[in-house]
Amino acid sequence: MLFEQPYCQIGRCGVSRSTAIGWLNGLADAGMVRDVKIGRDRVFINAEVLELLTAP
C-alpha cells in the first residue's frame, strides 16, 4: 500500500492486524516511515514520497 500512496493505516493493509503492525512498526523503527497518531488511529506516512508528490 505504501507504494500506491504516501500513507498507510493498519486496518487497510490487506493483511492481518498483527502482521500489519509488525511490518509498519519495523519500517518506522528503521526510519522509513513516520508513525503519526490521529485521533484513535495510527497512520504511517512515507515522508519522502509525500514530499515528492507535493513539490512544485
Steps between C-alpha positions, in 0.01 A plus 500: 500500500789739571601472134156618385457795737725683747322370812353183644257418778529170685147385416538561127816305422331188371667271757418404857521775760794338681694460174433860398607631841823298486591615150408865553671522839812351341494761224447776758789372715723499190404862430331420170154620609373732769240375750235768565205462736182664369216462747481129580674395179868462416607612154841413358626768263772458240629858526738476202224392261266763642762771441549384140127510434454847649813664357437783250 
